[in-house]
């Protein structure tokens, strides 16, 4: 149990109404989670404003409220603290409530449009094999040591982050590898955390439904680097022209990695196969189980972070060859039919282009490439036609289908995608709303040696339709039809 006074150290408070010496049993920004002795932080969200629930929070037992606007009708039973930004304050009080767990861990964060999940998973595997107890916070899963927890967001809310970090520290973890999304940066979910190192992978067209402009999206990423302390390291991809932008105002130690431009950690692809990469890092040649140029970047980021952290180069290079790809990231689904099936999370034009370029660079030449892809509902609509344009240009056959339609009409989403398909590519493009039928069709028209790419959902095991999640796993569906000889044309 903490007092309110202990939790607000370091927060700039514009006005105080009430006492500081009240005891706090919990911190929350969700009025439904308020109980006796809670500190309720009223955050202005994208869908709801927490200030509308202050009265409810107090009636449920909240003894203190942090807000940006003081209610007209004050309740004397609660203390009110007026701040400029409630979301930022939430991060700081959450860290204090859980005894600043980030100070007991080395947190290495990864931000960027593509590559976050794979890079944090590679780092988690690497450091675990180096003998460290590690935690993982990612889109795919959260781990505390070897214990797996459910992950629902790329970056959880500030309260959950600090609760997880405290569990990690108490369990003896020395490191935590963490995806940090642009939404998390903009919403101050990592405020109050001490970051040991931060990696920038790349930035491309995505999430403009939330950020509205690319410049806002860029600034959200850059903000994370601007706030790093001098004791941290900042490692960026110098082949992305915005890598230099990330480093402009940071006080952290600066370093770069690349495949093309000069950098501190330079790599070169020697051979690219579906089974893995032969990669040169500096003066050393290694074989890895990951495929494609985008994974070469992820491996270089992992290597660079380990070097900046002072790990043994010899040990790191040996372990890099043992690392496994993250689930749903260029994951090859085994098939007895001789068809190569790949599942990938790519759901932006650039990510799709990267995956398709990797396939083009790896294929032998005579195979057909069949791509199944959709776009999520209630998300950036401007990327839909561009996604379909990229896929139709780089595939032999295209099946536009449903992804997670959420509250939108899946047919309307597919029609918006089709608008980006150029006239010359319309004949090789079909629309099948039912995702299962779309994957089945791809399997039925594929011949031995052909390549099927199912993109967009990756590791996800559900489809979200009208507020409900229904079980759906691209990999399961592929295995079902690829191994059913009656469904495959030999």
FIZAFI-69651 format. One line per 5 residues: number of its first residue (from 1); their letters; for each residue x, y, z of C-alpha. Coordinates in nm, 4 decimals, decimal comma, padded with zeros to 6 digits. Example, Ala and Ser with C-alpha at 12.3 -4.5 7.8 and 13.67 -1.06 7.14 Angstrom:
BEGIN
1	as	01,2300:-00,4500:00,7800  01,3670:-00,1060:00,7140
END
This chain:
BEGIN
1	xxxxx	00,0000:00,0000:00,0000  00,1238:00,3487:-00,0883  00,0183:00,6990:00,0033  -00,0850:00,9438:-00,2652  00,2157:01,1565:-00,1722
6	xxxxx	00,4520:00,8688:-00,2572  00,2949:00,8137:-00,5980  00,3041:01,1681:-00,7329  00,6723:01,2459:-00,6857  00,8048:01,3888:-01,0125
11	xxxxx	00,4635:01,4845:-01,1502  00,3869:01,8515:-01,2101  00,0543:01,9297:-01,0437  -00,1307:02,2487:-01,1351  -00,3873:02,2376:-00,8577
16	xxxxx	-00,4608:02,0219:-00,5565  -00,7973:01,9877:-00,3813  -00,7849:01,7657:-00,0755  -00,5170:01,5732:00,1184  -00,1992:01,3971:00,0066
21	xxxxx	-00,1823:01,1522:00,2966  -00,4579:00,9171:00,1736  -00,3714:00,5489:00,1305  -00,3911:00,4031:-00,2214  -00,4766:00,0355:-00,2766
26	xxxxx	-00,4769:00,0368:-00,6583  -00,4213:00,2580:-00,9632  -00,6560:00,2446:-01,2614  -00,7864:00,4481:-01,5549  -01,0802:00,2087:-01,6075
31	xxxxx	-01,3785:00,3052:-01,3919  -01,4974:-00,0565:-01,4022  -01,1836:-00,1619:-01,2123  -01,2182:00,0951:-00,9341  -01,2464:-00,0376:-00,5793
36	xxxxx	-01,2073:00,0862:-00,2222  -00,8988:00,3035:-00,1943  -00,8342:00,3374:-00,5690  -00,6543:00,6217:-00,7424  -00,8552:00,6899:-01,0578
41	xxxxx	-00,6747:00,8604:-01,3459  -00,9160:01,0258:-01,5895  -00,7589:00,9826:-01,9335  -00,8975:01,1301:-02,2535  -00,9009:00,8343:-02,4933
46	xxxxx	-00,9842:00,7996:-02,8610  -01,3280:00,6494:-02,7903  -01,4134:00,7686:-02,4415  -01,3131:01,0422:-02,1985  -01,2356:00,9196:-01,8496
51	xxxxx	-01,3507:01,2520:-01,7071  -01,7076:01,1397:-01,7737  -01,6619:00,8549:-01,5235  -01,5138:01,0456:-01,2300  -01,8411:01,0489:-01,0391
56	xxxxx	-01,8838:00,6761:-01,0933  -01,5256:00,6067:-00,9812  -01,5741:00,7956:-00,6552  -01,9038:00,6220:-00,5850  -01,7188:00,2889:-00,6216
61	xxxxx	-01,4533:00,3827:-00,3690  -01,1907:00,5987:-00,5426  -01,0213:00,8202:-00,2820  -00,8163:01,0279:-00,5269  -00,8549:01,1443:-00,8862
66	xxxxx	-00,5949:01,2717:-01,1319  -00,7552:01,4731:-01,4089  -00,7068:01,7522:-01,6619  -01,0382:01,9191:-01,5793  -01,1810:01,9487:-01,2303
71	xxxxx	-01,5496:01,8419:-01,2178  -01,8097:02,1104:-01,1537  -01,9489:01,9217:-00,8562  -01,6646:01,8108:-00,6285  -01,7015:01,5256:-00,3840
76	xxxxx	-01,5323:01,6013:-00,0525  -01,4587:01,2315:-00,0029  -01,1878:01,2410:-00,2707  -00,8666:01,4304:-00,3411  -00,8376:01,5916:-00,6852
81	xxxxx	-00,5061:01,6552:-00,8626  -00,5144:01,8701:-01,1754  -00,2399:01,7983:-01,4327  -00,1637:01,8948:-01,7934  -00,1614:01,5364:-01,9226
86	xxxxx	-00,3395:01,2581:-01,7369  -00,2012:00,9826:-01,9615  00,1557:01,0836:-01,8859  00,0760:01,1070:-01,5139  -00,0726:00,7555:-01,5296
91	xxxxx	00,2609:00,6189:-01,6459  00,4504:00,7812:-01,3611  00,2084:00,6842:-01,0837  00,1879:00,3271:-01,2182  00,5670:00,2983:-01,2056
96	xxxxx	00,5712:00,4360:-00,8505  00,2865:00,2096:-00,7347  00,4834:-00,0990:-00,8444  00,8097:00,0325:-00,6915  00,9654:00,1386:-01,0227
101	xxxxx	01,0289:-00,2105:-01,1640  01,2131:-00,0758:-01,4694  01,4963:00,0267:-01,2366  01,5449:-00,3404:-01,1487  01,5586:-00,4541:-01,5145
106	xxxxx	01,7445:-00,3757:-01,8346  01,4629:-00,2861:-02,0745  01,5467:-00,2959:-02,4441  01,2614:-00,1601:-02,6556  01,1965:-00,1980:-03,0274
111	xxxxx	00,9900:00,0488:-03,2273  00,9125:00,0837:-03,5985  00,6446:-00,0138:-03,8487  00,7782:-00,3609:-03,9284  01,0065:-00,6048:-03,7493
116	xxxxx	00,9196:-00,5268:-03,3866  00,7800:-00,8676:-03,2933  01,0558:-01,0641:-03,4620  01,3354:-00,8500:-03,3182  01,2152:-00,8651:-02,9570
121	xxxxx	01,1632:-01,2409:-02,9924  01,5141:-01,2848:-03,1331  01,6575:-01,0802:-02,8459  01,4580:-01,2829:-02,5942  01,5903:-01,6089:-02,7408
126	xxxxx	01,9477:-01,4787:-02,7662  01,9709:-01,3540:-02,4090  01,7980:-01,6628:-02,2731  02,0589:-01,8783:-02,4484  02,3308:-01,6503:-02,3113
131	xxxxx	02,2101:-01,7541:-01,9660  02,0037:-01,4543:-01,8593  01,6559:-01,4688:-01,7075  01,4390:-01,2650:-01,9445  01,0941:-01,1170:-01,9890
136	xxxxx	00,9118:-01,0480:-02,3153  00,6327:-00,8020:-02,3960  00,5150:-00,8359:-02,7559  00,2186:-00,8546:-02,9915  00,2483:-01,2312:-03,0150
141	xxxxx	00,2903:-01,3144:-02,6474  00,4202:-01,1983:-02,3121  00,6643:-01,4075:-02,1133  00,7990:-01,3918:-01,7615  01,0942:-01,6268:-01,7768
146	xxxxx	00,9496:-01,9408:-01,9387  00,5920:-01,8604:-01,8299  00,3659:-01,7480:-02,1149  00,0983:-01,4831:-02,0646  -00,1765:-01,3687:-02,3001
151	xxxxx	-00,0977:-01,0604:-02,5101  -00,3826:-00,8376:-02,6338  -00,2030:-00,5227:-02,7563  00,1351:-00,4373:-02,9098  00,1980:-00,2329:-02,5962
156	xxxxx	-00,0336:-00,2786:-02,2967  -00,1540:00,0101:-02,0799  00,0825:00,1706:-01,8293  -00,0658:-00,0105:-01,5288  -00,0368:-00,3534:-01,6919
161	xxxxx	00,3146:-00,2832:-01,8201  00,4417:-00,1985:-01,4735  00,2557:-00,4909:-01,3162  00,4234:-00,7259:-01,5661  00,7633:-00,5667:-01,5125
166	xxxxx	00,7294:-00,6040:-01,1361  00,6476:-00,9747:-01,1833  00,9562:-01,0099:-01,4013  01,1838:-00,8363:-01,1519  01,0448:-01,0381:-00,8599
171	xxxxx	01,0962:-01,3584:-01,0618  01,4642:-01,2738:-01,1039  01,4595:-01,1487:-01,4629  01,7529:-00,9296:-01,5596  01,6253:-00,8178:-01,9015
176	xxxxx	01,2936:-00,7328:-02,0625  01,2528:-00,7054:-02,4395  00,9543:-00,4946:-02,5325  00,7692:-00,3824:-02,8426  00,6796:-00,0138:-02,8231
181	xxxxx	00,4169:00,0972:-03,0732  00,3542:00,4495:-03,1965  00,0164:00,4387:-03,0176  00,1977:00,3617:-02,6928  00,4370:00,6497:-02,7455
186	xxxxx	00,1588:00,8952:-02,8264  -00,0464:00,7799:-02,5276  00,2522:00,7940:-02,2865  00,2134:00,4291:-02,1896  00,5881:00,4005:-02,1310
191	xxxxx	00,6133:00,7205:-01,9252  00,8040:00,6600:-01,6029  01,0048:00,3673:-01,7421  01,3827:00,3630:-01,7474  01,4906:00,2338:-02,0896
196	xxxxx	01,8303:00,0666:-02,1254  01,8269:00,0615:-02,5067  01,5927:00,1446:-02,7948  01,5966:00,0066:-03,1507  01,4368:00,1688:-03,4560
201	xxxxx	01,3612:-00,0773:-03,7381  01,1905:00,1334:-04,0073  00,8873:00,3508:-04,0679  00,6373:00,3215:-04,3519  00,2713:00,3965:-04,4304
206	xxxxx	00,0607:00,2601:-04,1430  -00,1716:00,3660:-03,8590  -00,2729:00,6909:-04,0300  -00,6266:00,6234:-03,9086  -00,4915:00,7127:-03,5636
211	xxxxx	-00,2051:00,9554:-03,6328  -00,3812:01,1222:-03,9330  -00,0530:01,2303:-04,0972  00,2801:01,0598:-04,1605  00,4544:01,3466:-03,9820
216	xxxxx	00,2541:01,2783:-03,6648  00,3399:00,9091:-03,6947  00,7095:00,9938:-03,7303  00,7034:01,2307:-03,4326  00,5409:00,9653:-03,2127
221	xxxxx	00,8348:00,7323:-03,2805  01,0938:01,0073:-03,2427  00,9535:01,1119:-02,9060  01,0743:00,7832:-02,7596  01,4333:00,8567:-02,8626
226	xxxxx	01,4160:01,2184:-02,7464  01,3344:01,0991:-02,3936  01,6188:00,8468:-02,3619  01,8730:00,9168:-02,0860  02,2479:00,9472:-02,1583
231	xxxxx	02,2996:00,6008:-02,0044  02,0900:00,4326:-02,2745  02,1792:00,3335:-02,6305  01,9864:00,4247:-02,9460  02,0308:00,1820:-03,2374
236	xxxxx	01,8706:00,2685:-03,5725  01,8469:00,1234:-03,9226  02,0529:00,3658:-04,1332  01,9075:00,2250:-04,4576  01,5804:00,3909:-04,3572
241	xxxxx	01,6196:00,7646:-04,4175  01,4253:00,8365:-04,0993  01,6818:00,6530:-03,8878  01,8898:00,9724:-03,8754  01,5779:01,1668:-03,7714
246	xxxxx	01,5365:00,9422:-03,4662  01,8883:01,0275:-03,3509  01,8679:01,4051:-03,3982  01,7881:01,5053:-03,0391  01,8598:01,1952:-02,8370
251	xxxxx	02,1038:01,2075:-02,5470  02,1633:00,8339:-02,5689  02,4704:00,6652:-02,7182  02,4065:00,6510:-03,0960  02,4711:00,3522:-03,3246
256	xxxxx	02,3506:00,2254:-03,6630  02,3027:-00,1000:-03,8548  02,2446:-00,1607:-04,2264  02,2708:-00,3821:-04,5328  02,3382:-00,1020:-04,7832
261	xxxxx	02,4676:00,2199:-04,6288  02,7775:00,2635:-04,4059  02,6984:00,1766:-04,0441  02,8438:00,0529:-03,7172  02,7004:-00,2963:-03,7709
266	xxxxx	02,7054:-00,3785:-04,1417  02,5589:-00,6945:-04,2921  02,5490:-00,8593:-04,6337  02,3202:-01,1345:-04,7618  02,5329:-01,4085:-04,9195
271	xxxxx	02,2470:-01,6478:-05,0007  01,8730:-01,6379:-04,9430  01,6777:-01,9659:-04,9327  01,3354:-02,0675:-04,8008  01,5287:-02,2762:-04,5465
276	xxxxx	01,7310:-01,9805:-04,4196  01,9894:-01,7068:-04,4790  02,3643:-01,7089:-04,5253  02,4602:-01,3733:-04,3786  02,7875:-01,1845:-04,3374
281	xxxxx	02,8051:-00,9644:-04,0288  03,1253:-00,7627:-04,0222  03,3978:-01,0170:-04,1017  03,1966:-01,3223:-03,9957  02,9750:-01,5493:-04,2096
286	xxxxx	02,6844:-01,7279:-04,0401  02,3881:-01,9418:-04,1412  02,0532:-01,8529:-03,9853  01,7113:-02,0187:-03,9919  01,5361:-01,6968:-04,0910
291	xxxxx	01,4600:-01,5979:-04,4504  01,4612:-01,2693:-04,6386  01,6209:-00,9265:-04,6325  01,3772:-00,8013:-04,3690  01,4955:-01,0754:-04,1346
296	xxxxx	01,8569:-00,9888:-04,2123  01,7758:-00,6434:-04,0716  01,6130:-00,7990:-03,7648  01,9207:-01,0142:-03,7037  02,1528:-00,7144:-03,7436
301	xxxxx	01,9449:-00,5173:-03,4941  01,9663:-00,8071:-03,2497  02,3421:-00,8403:-03,2994  02,3993:-00,4643:-03,2667  02,1980:-00,4387:-02,9448
306	xxxxx	02,3936:-00,7257:-02,7907  02,7238:-00,5621:-02,8857  02,6169:-00,2276:-02,7416  02,5161:-00,4116:-02,4249  02,8645:-00,5586:-02,3918
311	xxxxx	02,7918:-00,9236:-02,4748  03,0555:-01,1579:-02,6202  03,0647:-01,1331:-03,0009  03,1720:-01,4961:-03,0390  02,8869:-01,6242:-02,8214
316	xxxxx	02,6310:-01,4008:-02,9934  02,7309:-01,5088:-03,3464  02,7089:-01,8770:-03,2545  02,3628:-01,8345:-03,1009  02,2299:-01,6252:-03,3919
321	xxxxx	02,2485:-01,9353:-03,6107  02,0246:-02,1230:-03,3642  01,7439:-01,8670:-03,3364  01,3916:-01,9434:-03,4571  01,1570:-01,6973:-03,6349
326	xxxxx	00,8626:-01,5547:-03,4462  00,5251:-01,7232:-03,5005  00,3402:-01,5978:-03,8068  00,6398:-01,4056:-03,9426  00,7361:-01,5633:-04,2769
331	xxxxx	00,6375:-01,8961:-04,1270  00,6613:-02,1846:-04,3735  00,3799:-02,4358:-04,3246  00,5038:-02,7899:-04,4043  00,3190:-02,9652:-04,6852
336	xxxxx	00,3342:-03,3186:-04,8255  00,1970:-03,1896:-05,1560  00,5158:-03,0105:-05,2627  00,3468:-02,6718:-05,2388  00,5338:-02,4031:-05,0414
341	xxxxx	00,2893:-02,2263:-04,8061  00,3924:-01,9144:-04,6150  00,1975:-01,7299:-04,3445  00,3000:-01,3734:-04,2639  00,1617:-01,0890:-04,0526
346	xxxxx	00,2253:-00,8304:-04,3280  -00,0692:-00,5893:-04,3296  00,0747:-00,2696:-04,4794  00,1886:-00,1971:-04,8372  00,5559:-00,1878:-04,7400
351	xxxxx	00,5434:-00,5063:-04,5315  00,3690:-00,6900:-04,8166  00,6273:-00,5605:-05,0627  00,9087:-00,6849:-04,8374  00,7596:-01,0327:-04,8066
356	xxxxx	00,6864:-01,0588:-05,1791  01,0362:-00,9362:-05,2688  01,1786:-01,2049:-05,0418  00,9715:-01,4713:-05,2172  01,0709:-01,3393:-05,5606
361	xxxxx	01,4381:-01,3465:-05,4635  01,4087:-01,7012:-05,3297  01,1872:-01,8739:-05,5886  01,3425:-02,0822:-05,8684  01,1476:-01,9177:-06,1499
366	xxxxx	00,8910:-02,1648:-06,2824  00,6512:-02,1641:-05,9854  00,3326:-01,9622:-05,9576  00,2896:-01,7290:-05,6612  -00,0653:-01,7139:-05,5245
371	xxxxx	-00,1321:-01,4470:-05,2614  -00,4319:-01,4426:-05,0260  -00,4721:-01,1081:-04,8476  -00,7287:-00,8855:-04,6775  -00,7345:-00,5614:-04,4792
376	xxxxx	-00,8590:-00,4984:-04,1262  -01,1788:-00,3085:-04,0548  -01,1924:00,0096:-03,8429  -00,8322:00,0830:-03,9410  -00,6460:00,3015:-04,1905
381	xxxxx	-00,8593:00,2893:-04,5064  -00,6074:00,4751:-04,7247  -00,3694:00,1789:-04,7338  -00,6282:-00,0700:-04,8655  -00,6020:00,0055:-05,2395
386	xxxxx	-00,2237:00,0374:-05,2123  -00,1996:-00,3052:-05,0478  -00,3942:-00,4638:-05,3337  -00,1912:-00,2721:-05,5938  00,1380:-00,4003:-05,4503
391	xxxxx	00,0152:-00,7593:-05,4237  -00,1375:-00,7687:-05,7736  00,1833:-00,6363:-05,9294  00,4042:-00,8923:-05,7547  00,1882:-01,2080:-05,7613
396	xxxxx	00,0746:-01,4446:-06,0378  -00,2702:-01,4878:-05,8803  -00,4398:-01,2791:-05,6096  -00,7333:-01,3641:-05,3856  -00,8734:-01,0640:-05,1962
401	xxxxx	-01,0547:-01,1783:-04,8848  -01,1637:-01,0867:-04,5339  -00,9143:-01,0152:-04,2550  -01,0572:-00,8870:-03,9245  -01,3557:-00,6874:-04,0548
406	xxxxx	-01,4498:-00,5784:-03,7027  -01,7518:-00,3462:-03,7381  -01,7229:-00,2948:-04,1150  -01,8804:-00,4846:-04,4032  -01,6069:-00,7216:-04,5310
411	xxxxx	-01,7320:-00,6954:-04,8892  -01,6966:-00,3159:-04,8754  -01,3389:-00,3492:-04,7464  -01,2505:-00,5870:-05,0300  -01,4080:-00,3517:-05,2853
416	xxxxx	-01,1925:-00,0675:-05,1534  -00,8866:-00,2887:-05,1919  -00,9834:-00,3881:-05,5471  -00,9948:-00,0208:-05,6473  -00,6148:-00,0210:-05,6268
421	xxxxx	-00,5706:-00,3105:-05,8695  -00,4615:-00,1817:-06,2093  -00,6656:-00,2847:-06,5133  -00,3897:-00,5092:-06,6464  -00,3949:-00,7106:-06,3232
426	xxxxx	-00,7729:-00,7432:-06,2806  -00,7934:-01,0775:-06,4663  -00,5629:-01,2495:-06,2172  -00,7478:-01,1094:-05,9146  -01,0571:-01,2632:-05,7551
431	xxxxx	-01,2635:-01,1722:-05,4493  -01,3751:-01,4334:-05,1949  -01,5184:-01,2874:-04,8755  -01,4964:-01,6059:-04,6660  -01,1297:-01,6355:-04,5609
436	xxxxx	-01,1455:-02,0127:-04,5214  -01,2852:-02,0506:-04,8739  -01,0209:-01,8120:-05,0051  -00,7377:-02,0214:-04,8579  -00,9052:-02,3417:-04,9787
441	xxxxx	-00,9254:-02,1989:-05,3302  -00,5560:-02,1071:-05,3255  -00,4714:-02,4644:-05,2250  -00,6963:-02,6081:-05,4980  -00,5441:-02,4063:-05,7827
446	xxxxx	-00,1840:-02,4493:-05,6668  00,0326:-02,7086:-05,8403  00,3311:-02,8938:-05,7001  00,6157:-02,6439:-05,6497  00,3874:-02,3389:-05,6425
451	xxxxx	00,4010:-02,0857:-05,3586  00,1029:-01,9693:-05,1526  00,1356:-01,6585:-04,9376  -00,1413:-01,5993:-04,6832  -00,0850:-01,2503:-04,5463
456	xxxxx	-00,2302:-01,0182:-04,2851  -00,3053:-01,2236:-03,9754  00,0138:-01,4159:-03,9081  00,0132:-01,5540:-03,5539  -00,3487:-01,4552:-03,4821
461	xxxxx	-00,5840:-01,7395:-03,3994  -00,9111:-01,5522:-03,4421  -01,1222:-01,3380:-03,6723  -01,2881:-01,0353:-03,5180  -01,6387:-00,9842:-03,6603
466	xxxxx	-01,9009:-00,7464:-03,5178  -01,7388:-00,7293:-03,1743  -01,6852:-01,1063:-03,1383  -01,3735:-01,3144:-03,1868  -01,4157:-01,6426:-03,3717
471	xxxxx	-01,1421:-01,9061:-03,3796  -00,9454:-01,8881:-03,7032  -00,5834:-01,9799:-03,7710  -00,4406:-01,9435:-04,1228  -00,1849:-02,2155:-04,0475
476	xxxxx	-00,4491:-02,4668:-03,9404  -00,6550:-02,4050:-04,2539  -00,3502:-02,4412:-04,4779  -00,2475:-02,7674:-04,3120  -00,6005:-02,9027:-04,3527
481	xxxxx	-00,6230:-02,8391:-04,7256  -00,2584:-02,8885:-04,8244  -00,2546:-03,2337:-04,6719  -00,5908:-03,3370:-04,8150  -00,5009:-03,4954:-05,1466
486	xxxxx	-00,8593:-03,4706:-05,2679  -00,8372:-03,0910:-05,2516  -00,5003:-03,0528:-05,4280  -00,4375:-03,0657:-05,8001  -00,1138:-03,2600:-05,8470
END
